[in-house]
Amino acid sequence: MARNDGKNRASVRNANLTDKQIGNAQRHNEREKESYTNPDIVPERTAMNVHYKQPTDSYAGMFAAMEQEGVISTRGLKDDAKKYGELIFDVNTAYFDNNGGYEFARQFYADAYRAAVKIVGGEQYILSAVMHADERNRAMSEALGRDVYHYHLHVVYIPVVEKKVLWTKRCKDPALVGTVKETIIQVSSSKKWRSNPAVDENGNPILNKKGKPVIQKSYSVLQDDFYQFMRSAGYNDIERGEYGSSEVHLTVTQFKVAQEQQRLTEVVQDKQVIMNEITRLEEVRDQVVERADAAKERIKELAPKLKDIESLTKPYLKDPDEVLPQPATLESARTYRDKRALPLIKRILKVLRGLFREFTDLKYKHESLQRDYSKELGQSERLRDRIHELLAENEGLRATARDFDRVCRFFGRDRVTNAVETVKRQEAIQVQQHQPRPIRRHQQSL
């Protein structure tokens, strides 16, 4: 699956199926259902699905015909044995979207089908091979604002091995005992995917530090073979999928549930970030509104005082000679004006000029507060709009979380939990294998 690290990983998963399970696999792969629980399947695009091998009958019917014709043998198998296999070839959605989409995917999986024939052991054992082009990638579609589809290939096959049947002691001819009586094509999932000891280029077993044989996990070999085949086919921009995994690959349902679990985790994290941002913005907004209200109240208090001071001081801002009226006709003007009135008026004007300076300062503060108030109101409006946007985005995340909850209810919470735990174990193995080895002391001394 995609790890959001910019790399394109090609992977193949294998599922072993019983007689009871094969019918559901057929209905899903061949799109025979009337409705689907997967909301990402778009029925209008089903005609775009590509068959590299078209089934000639039901999967079970084709199996029965091959058994009847002697092409395969089920000798010794139990009724609940896993008689079928399904390979699911996959690459992260962005790889196809960046390289041309549908037509590129058709060619890629045509080459992948040739790898499947080689892996299975022959095209005659393949019952169906179909590329699905009708499943929408919801996360990428929402992120890019257009429909993006996830292309992948389902190959249903019969797992077979060549088995040599020997003559037993019951044979009347003692010379034949232990020799090959016949060679049959045996149906067997366990032998098809049996892990074997690893060997070097000379065919000698590879041993670990303790002298024990290194076991090659069958599914790890499957990944290696598919990766090397696709690289040889010219796809040099892909990486090996699920490197180092030694566990059986997830089923289709587990894989999709695990993807939704990862997506939900990201949604919950995004939701928490948004809620924290909303809380912070609301606190800032409250502070802004509080400061704006305080400035508004202060302006209300200052405005009438400024008006009174301005009207009081404005008439006395002229020179004293102009402000003091001339004496009346019968008044001893000069003495009165020079010795009493003029000094008094000068003192009054000195006070008034001081008041006017105070008035000028208050007026400047008033205008500054008015500007701050307007600025705070504007910031408050912007914060309010941002909070509304975040709340809308949060509602979208809640809807996604509800969708995941529906997935849990449909598949069962225990099943979802098991799928998630499987993914965690795989990731832990990958991290462990990619950790640098410790440098030994003798290496450091060198």
C-alpha positions as CSV (number, residue, x, y, z in Angstrom):
1,M,0.0,0.0,0.0
2,A,1.0,3.6,-0.4
3,R,3.3,5.0,2.3
4,N,3.2,8.6,1.1
5,D,7.0,8.6,0.7
6,G,7.0,9.4,-3.1
7,K,7.9,5.9,-4.1
8,N,5.8,3.7,-6.4
9,R,5.6,0.1,-5.0
10,A,4.4,-2.8,-7.1
11,S,3.1,-5.6,-5.0
12,V,1.3,-8.9,-5.5
13,R,-0.8,-10.6,-2.8
14,N,-2.0,-14.2,-2.8
15,A,-5.1,-15.6,-1.3
16,N,-5.9,-19.3,-1.0
17,L,-9.6,-20.1,-1.4
18,T,-11.9,-23.1,-0.7
19,D,-15.0,-24.3,-2.6
20,K,-17.2,-22.2,-0.4
21,Q,-15.2,-19.0,-0.9
22,I,-14.7,-19.2,-4.7
23,G,-18.3,-18.2,-5.5
24,N,-18.0,-14.9,-3.8
25,A,-14.6,-14.2,-5.4
26,Q,-16.2,-14.8,-8.8
27,R,-19.2,-12.5,-8.2
28,H,-16.8,-9.8,-7.1
29,N,-14.2,-10.2,-9.9
30,E,-16.7,-10.7,-12.7
31,R,-19.1,-8.0,-11.3
32,E,-22.0,-10.3,-11.1
33,K,-23.6,-8.8,-8.0
34,E,-26.6,-6.6,-8.2
35,S,-25.2,-4.3,-5.5
36,Y,-22.0,-3.8,-3.7
37,T,-21.2,-2.8,-0.1
38,N,-18.0,-1.1,-1.4
39,P,-19.2,2.5,-2.1
40,D,-16.2,3.2,-4.3
41,I,-17.3,0.8,-7.1
42,V,-18.8,2.8,-10.0
43,P,-21.1,0.5,-12.0
44,E,-21.1,2.9,-15.0
45,R,-17.3,2.1,-15.5
46,T,-17.6,-1.7,-15.2
47,A,-17.6,-2.0,-19.0
48,M,-14.0,-0.5,-18.9
49,N,-12.7,-3.5,-16.9
50,V,-10.2,-5.5,-19.0
51,H,-10.1,-9.3,-19.2
52,Y,-6.7,-10.8,-20.1
53,K,-8.3,-14.2,-19.8
54,Q,-12.1,-14.5,-20.0
55,P,-13.6,-17.4,-18.0
56,T,-15.6,-19.9,-20.2
57,D,-17.7,-21.1,-17.3
58,S,-18.1,-20.5,-13.6
59,Y,-14.8,-20.9,-11.7
60,A,-16.1,-24.1,-10.0
61,G,-17.4,-25.4,-13.4
62,M,-14.0,-24.9,-15.1
63,F,-12.3,-26.6,-12.2
64,A,-14.6,-29.6,-12.4
65,A,-14.1,-29.9,-16.2
66,M,-10.3,-29.9,-15.8
67,E,-10.5,-32.5,-13.1
68,Q,-12.8,-34.7,-15.2
69,E,-10.5,-34.4,-18.2
70,G,-7.5,-35.5,-16.1
71,V,-5.7,-32.2,-16.5
72,I,-5.5,-31.8,-12.7
73,S,-5.9,-34.2,-9.8
74,T,-7.5,-33.7,-6.3
75,R,-6.4,-37.1,-5.0
76,G,-6.1,-37.1,-1.3
77,L,-7.6,-33.6,-0.8
78,K,-10.1,-33.0,2.0
79,D,-13.5,-31.4,1.3
80,D,-12.5,-28.1,2.9
81,A,-9.1,-28.0,1.1
82,K,-8.0,-24.7,-0.5
83,K,-8.3,-25.6,-4.2
84,Y,-8.1,-22.1,-5.7
85,G,-5.6,-19.3,-5.5
86,E,-6.0,-15.6,-6.3
87,L,-3.2,-13.2,-7.1
88,I,-3.9,-9.5,-6.7
89,F,-1.4,-7.3,-8.5
90,D,-1.3,-3.7,-7.3
91,V,0.6,-0.4,-7.5
92,N,-0.3,2.8,-5.7
93,T,-3.0,4.9,-7.5
94,A,-0.7,7.9,-8.1
95,Y,1.6,5.8,-10.3
96,F,-1.0,5.3,-12.9
97,D,-2.5,8.8,-12.5
98,N,0.9,10.3,-13.2
99,N,1.6,8.1,-16.2
100,G,-1.5,8.5,-18.3
101,G,-4.2,6.7,-16.3
102,Y,-6.4,4.0,-17.9
103,E,-4.3,3.2,-21.1
104,F,-1.1,3.0,-19.1
105,A,-2.7,0.7,-16.6
106,R,-4.0,-1.6,-19.4
107,Q,-0.4,-2.1,-20.7
108,F,1.1,-2.4,-17.3
109,Y,-1.2,-5.2,-16.2
110,A,-0.9,-6.9,-19.6
111,D,2.8,-7.3,-18.7
112,A,1.8,-8.3,-15.1
113,Y,-0.5,-11.0,-16.6
114,R,2.5,-12.5,-18.4
115,A,4.3,-12.6,-15.0
116,A,1.2,-14.3,-13.5
117,V,1.4,-17.0,-16.2
118,K,5.0,-17.7,-15.3
119,I,4.3,-17.6,-11.5
120,V,1.3,-20.0,-11.8
121,G,3.1,-22.4,-14.1
122,G,1.1,-22.1,-17.2
123,E,-1.9,-20.3,-18.7
124,Q,-4.0,-23.4,-18.7
125,Y,-4.3,-23.2,-14.9
126,I,-5.6,-19.7,-15.0
127,L,-9.4,-19.4,-14.7
128,S,-9.8,-15.7,-15.0
129,A,-7.6,-12.5,-15.2
130,V,-9.4,-9.1,-15.0
131,M,-8.2,-5.6,-14.4
132,H,-10.6,-3.5,-12.4
133,A,-11.0,0.0,-13.6
134,D,-14.2,0.9,-11.9
135,E,-13.1,1.4,-8.3
136,R,-12.7,5.1,-7.3
137,N,-9.9,6.2,-5.0
138,R,-11.9,8.4,-2.7
139,A,-9.0,10.0,-0.9
140,M,-7.2,11.1,-4.0
141,S,-10.4,12.2,-5.7
142,E,-11.2,14.4,-2.8
143,A,-7.7,15.8,-2.6
144,L,-7.5,16.6,-6.4
145,G,-11.1,17.6,-6.9
146,R,-11.7,15.1,-9.7
147,D,-12.4,11.4,-10.1
148,V,-9.3,9.2,-9.8
149,Y,-9.6,5.4,-10.2
150,H,-7.5,2.7,-8.6
151,Y,-6.4,0.1,-11.2
152,H,-5.5,-3.5,-10.0
153,L,-5.5,-7.0,-11.5
154,H,-7.2,-10.1,-10.1
155,V,-5.9,-13.5,-11.4
156,V,-7.8,-16.6,-10.2
157,Y,-5.9,-19.8,-10.8
158,I,-5.6,-23.4,-9.7
159,P,-2.4,-24.0,-7.5
160,V,-0.7,-27.2,-8.8
161,V,2.5,-29.0,-8.4
162,E,4.0,-31.9,-10.3
163,K,3.8,-35.0,-8.2
164,K,5.5,-38.3,-9.0
165,V,3.5,-41.4,-7.9
166,L,5.8,-44.4,-7.0
167,W,5.0,-48.1,-7.2
168,T,4.4,-49.5,-3.7
169,K,5.2,-52.9,-2.3
170,R,1.9,-54.1,-3.4
171,C,3.2,-54.2,-7.0
172,K,3.6,-57.8,-8.2
173,D,6.9,-56.9,-9.9
174,P,9.5,-56.2,-7.1
175,A,11.7,-54.5,-9.6
176,L,9.2,-51.7,-10.0
177,V,8.8,-50.9,-6.3
178,G,10.0,-47.4,-5.6
179,T,10.1,-46.4,-9.2
180,V,7.8,-43.8,-10.9
181,K,4.4,-45.2,-11.7
182,E,3.0,-42.0,-13.1
183,T,3.3,-38.2,-12.9
184,I,0.2,-36.2,-12.0
185,I,-0.6,-32.5,-11.7
186,Q,-1.7,-32.3,-8.1
187,V,-3.9,-29.5,-6.7
188,S,-2.1,-28.3,-3.6
189,S,-1.9,-24.8,-2.1
190,S,0.4,-25.8,0.7
191,K,3.0,-27.4,-1.7
192,K,2.6,-24.6,-4.3
193,W,3.6,-22.0,-1.7
194,R,5.9,-24.1,0.4
195,S,8.9,-22.3,1.9
196,N,12.3,-23.8,0.9
197,P,15.9,-23.5,2.1
198,A,17.8,-20.7,0.3
199,V,20.7,-21.7,-2.0
200,D,23.6,-19.8,-3.5
201,E,24.5,-19.6,-7.2
202,N,26.2,-23.0,-6.9
203,G,23.1,-24.7,-5.4
204,N,24.6,-24.9,-1.9
205,P,22.4,-24.1,1.0
206,I,22.9,-20.7,2.6
207,L,23.5,-20.8,6.3
208,N,22.9,-18.2,9.0
209,K,25.4,-17.2,11.7
210,K,24.3,-20.2,13.8
211,G,25.0,-22.6,11.0
212,K,21.3,-23.3,10.3
213,P,19.8,-23.1,6.8
214,V,18.2,-19.8,5.8
215,I,14.5,-20.4,4.8
216,Q,13.1,-18.5,1.8
217,K,9.6,-17.5,2.6
218,S,7.4,-18.4,-0.4
219,Y,5.6,-15.0,-0.4
220,S,8.8,-13.2,-0.2
221,V,10.0,-15.1,-3.3
222,L,6.7,-14.2,-5.0
223,Q,7.4,-10.5,-4.4
224,D,10.9,-10.8,-5.7
225,D,9.9,-12.7,-8.8
226,F,7.1,-10.2,-9.7
227,Y,9.4,-7.2,-9.1
228,Q,12.2,-8.6,-11.2
229,F,9.8,-9.5,-14.0
230,M,8.3,-6.0,-14.2
231,R,11.8,-4.3,-14.0
232,S,12.9,-6.5,-16.9
233,A,9.8,-5.4,-18.8
234,G,11.0,-1.8,-18.6
235,Y,9.2,-0.5,-15.5
236,N,12.3,1.0,-13.9
237,D,10.4,3.6,-11.8
238,I,8.8,1.1,-9.4
239,E,10.0,-0.3,-6.1
240,R,9.5,-3.8,-4.6
241,G,6.3,-3.9,-2.5
242,E,6.2,-4.8,1.2
243,Y,9.9,-5.5,1.3
244,G,11.0,-8.2,3.7
245,S,7.5,-9.3,4.7
246,S,7.4,-13.0,5.8
247,E,3.7,-13.1,6.6
248,V,0.9,-14.3,4.4
249,H,-0.5,-11.3,2.5
250,L,-3.7,-9.7,3.4
251,T,-7.0,-10.7,1.8
252,V,-8.7,-8.2,-0.3
253,T,-11.1,-7.3,2.5
254,Q,-8.4,-7.0,5.1
255,F,-6.3,-4.9,2.7
256,K,-9.2,-2.4,2.1
257,V,-10.1,-2.3,5.8
258,A,-6.5,-1.6,6.7
259,Q,-6.4,1.2,4.2
260,E,-9.5,2.7,5.7
261,Q,-8.0,2.4,9.2
262,Q,-4.9,4.3,8.0
263,R,-7.1,6.9,6.4
264,L,-9.2,7.2,9.6
265,T,-6.1,7.7,11.7
266,E,-5.0,10.5,9.4
267,V,-8.6,12.0,9.6
268,V,-8.6,11.9,13.4
269,Q,-5.2,13.5,13.5
270,D,-6.3,16.2,11.1
271,K,-9.5,16.7,13.1
272,Q,-7.6,17.2,16.3
273,V,-5.3,19.7,14.6
274,I,-8.3,21.6,13.3
275,M,-10.1,21.6,16.7
276,N,-6.9,22.9,18.3
277,E,-6.7,25.6,15.7
278,I,-10.4,26.5,16.2
279,T,-9.9,26.7,20.0
280,R,-6.8,29.0,19.5
281,L,-8.6,31.2,17.0
282,E,-11.6,31.5,19.3
283,E,-9.3,32.6,22.1
284,V,-7.6,35.2,19.9
285,R,-10.9,36.4,18.6
286,D,-12.2,36.8,22.2
287,Q,-9.1,38.8,23.1
288,V,-9.5,40.9,19.9
289,V,-13.2,41.6,20.6
290,E,-12.4,42.4,24.3
291,R,-9.7,44.9,23.2
292,A,-12.0,46.4,20.6
293,D,-14.8,46.8,23.1
294,A,-12.4,48.5,25.6
295,A,-11.2,50.9,22.9
296,K,-14.8,51.6,21.9
297,E,-15.7,52.5,25.5
298,R,-12.7,54.6,25.9
299,I,-13.5,56.5,22.7
300,K,-17.0,57.1,24.0
301,E,-15.6,58.6,27.2
302,L,-13.1,60.8,25.4
303,A,-15.3,62.1,22.6
304,P,-17.4,64.6,24.6
305,K,-14.4,65.8,26.6
306,L,-12.5,66.5,23.5
307,K,-15.4,68.4,22.1
308,D,-15.8,70.6,25.2
309,I,-12.0,71.3,25.3
310,E,-11.9,72.2,21.7
311,S,-14.8,74.6,21.9
312,L,-13.4,76.1,25.1
313,T,-9.9,76.7,23.9
314,K,-10.3,77.7,20.3
315,P,-11.4,81.4,21.0
316,Y,-8.3,82.0,23.1
317,L,-5.6,80.8,20.8
318,K,-5.0,84.3,19.3
319,D,-2.5,86.9,20.7
320,P,-3.4,88.6,24.0
321,D,-3.8,92.0,22.4
322,E,-6.5,90.6,20.1
323,V,-8.3,88.7,22.7
324,L,-8.6,91.5,25.3
325,P,-11.3,94.0,24.4
326,Q,-10.6,97.8,24.3
327,P,-11.7,99.8,27.3
328,A,-15.0,101.7,27.2
329,T,-15.1,105.4,26.7
330,L,-15.3,106.2,30.4
331,E,-12.9,103.5,31.5
332,S,-9.3,104.2,32.7
333,A,-8.1,101.9,30.0
334,R,-4.4,102.0,29.9
335,T,-3.7,101.6,33.6
336,Y,-6.3,98.8,33.8
337,R,-5.1,97.1,30.7
338,D,-1.4,97.2,31.4
339,K,-1.3,96.5,35.1
340,R,-4.2,94.3,35.8
341,A,-6.1,92.8,32.8
342,L,-3.2,92.0,30.6
343,P,-1.1,89.9,33.1
344,L,-4.3,88.1,34.1
345,I,-5.2,87.3,30.5
346,K,-1.6,86.1,29.8
347,R,-1.9,83.6,32.7
348,I,-5.3,82.5,31.4
349,L,-3.9,82.0,27.9
350,K,-1.0,80.0,29.2
351,V,-3.4,77.6,30.9
352,L,-5.5,77.4,27.7
353,R,-2.5,76.7,25.6
354,G,-1.6,73.9,27.9
355,L,-5.2,72.6,27.7
356,F,-5.0,72.8,23.9
357,R,-1.8,70.7,23.9
358,E,-3.6,68.1,26.0
359,F,-6.5,68.3,23.6
360,T,-4.1,67.7,20.7
361,D,-2.6,64.6,22.4
362,L,-6.1,63.3,23.3
363,K,-7.3,63.9,19.8
364,Y,-4.3,61.9,18.4
365,K,-5.0,59.1,20.9
366,H,-8.6,59.1,19.9
367,E,-7.8,58.7,16.2
368,S,-5.2,56.0,17.0
369,L,-7.8,54.1,19.1
370,Q,-10.3,54.5,16.3
371,R,-7.8,52.9,13.9
372,D,-7.0,50.1,16.3
373,Y,-10.6,49.5,16.8
374,S,-11.3,49.2,13.1
375,K,-8.2,46.9,12.7
376,E,-9.4,44.6,15.6
377,L,-12.9,44.4,14.1
378,G,-11.4,43.5,10.7
379,Q,-9.2,40.8,12.3
380,S,-12.2,39.5,14.2
381,E,-14.2,39.2,11.0
382,R,-11.3,37.2,9.3
383,L,-11.0,34.9,12.3
384,R,-14.7,34.3,12.3
385,D,-14.6,33.4,8.6
386,R,-11.6,31.0,9.2
387,I,-13.4,29.4,12.1
388,H,-16.5,28.8,9.9
389,E,-14.2,27.2,7.3
390,L,-12.6,24.9,9.8
391,L,-15.9,23.9,11.3
392,A,-17.1,22.9,7.8
393,E,-13.9,20.9,7.2
394,N,-14.4,19.3,10.6
395,E,-17.9,18.2,9.6
396,G,-16.5,16.6,6.5
397,L,-14.0,14.7,8.6
398,R,-16.8,13.6,10.9
399,A,-18.6,12.2,7.9
400,T,-15.5,10.2,6.9
401,A,-15.2,8.8,10.4
402,R,-18.9,7.7,10.3
403,D,-18.2,5.9,7.0
404,F,-15.4,4.0,8.6
405,D,-17.6,3.1,11.5
406,R,-20.0,1.6,9.0
407,V,-17.1,-0.4,7.6
408,C,-16.5,-1.7,11.1
409,R,-20.1,-2.6,11.6
410,F,-20.3,-4.4,8.3
411,F,-17.1,-6.4,8.5
412,G,-17.1,-6.7,12.3
413,R,-14.9,-4.8,14.7
414,D,-12.8,-7.8,15.6
415,R,-12.0,-8.4,11.9
416,V,-11.0,-4.8,11.5
417,T,-8.8,-5.0,14.6
418,N,-7.1,-8.1,13.3
419,A,-6.4,-6.5,10.0
420,V,-4.9,-3.4,11.7
421,E,-2.8,-5.6,13.9
422,T,-1.5,-7.5,10.8
423,V,-0.5,-4.3,9.2
424,K,1.3,-3.1,12.4
425,R,3.2,-6.4,12.6
426,Q,4.3,-6.0,8.9
427,E,5.4,-2.4,9.5
428,A,7.4,-3.4,12.6
429,I,9.2,-6.1,10.5
430,Q,9.9,-3.6,7.8
431,V,11.3,-1.0,10.3
432,Q,13.4,-3.7,12.0
433,Q,14.9,-4.9,8.7
434,H,15.8,-1.3,7.6
435,Q,17.6,-0.4,10.8
436,P,21.4,-0.1,10.3
437,R,23.4,-2.9,11.8
438,P,25.6,-1.9,14.8
439,I,29.3,-1.4,14.1
440,R,31.4,-4.0,15.9
441,R,34.4,-2.8,18.0
442,H,37.0,-4.4,15.7
443,Q,35.4,-2.6,12.7
444,Q,35.6,0.7,14.6
445,S,39.3,0.2,15.2
446,L,39.9,-0.3,11.5
